[in-house]
Amino acid sequence: MEALKEGTSMSICTSNRVYLKLPFDESDAAEMERLMKDLGDEYFGSEDGREWRLMKNQMVLTVVIRPLKQIQADCQADLTALGVASKEIFEVVTVKGLKESSEFCRQIADRIAADLEGVTGVTEHCG
């Protein structure tokens, strides 16, 4: 499957981050697949198991996992606000959707944080 593009055709959006304290591995990828199946009506995942497009009730979310070192500058204010040192975080899960899906994004982020032992960041709105 072609890699999913984060933020594709989303002009006014909401975004939540989950900071994972352990490296993302195969068992986490299997857990994410289970979560996507449980939480959405339909989902599509990338071959590398690090990107998903989740659909529910006509809402579309993207879920992308990246190593913190790739996006650390974007996350530093969030980590500081959470009182978490960057050396404690290995991976960042970003859940993004249109503004109307803000509550659903938050629910997905909270569930990922609970199931993968992560810390949920603050909600961001982008234009």
Secondary structure, DSSP 8 states (H G I E B T S, - for coil): -----TTTT-SSEEEEEEEESS---HHHHHHHHHHHHHH-SEEEE-TTSSEEEEEETTEEEEEEEEEHHHHHHHHHHHHHHHT--GGG--EEEEEEEEGGGHHHHHHHHHHHHHHTTEEE---EEE-
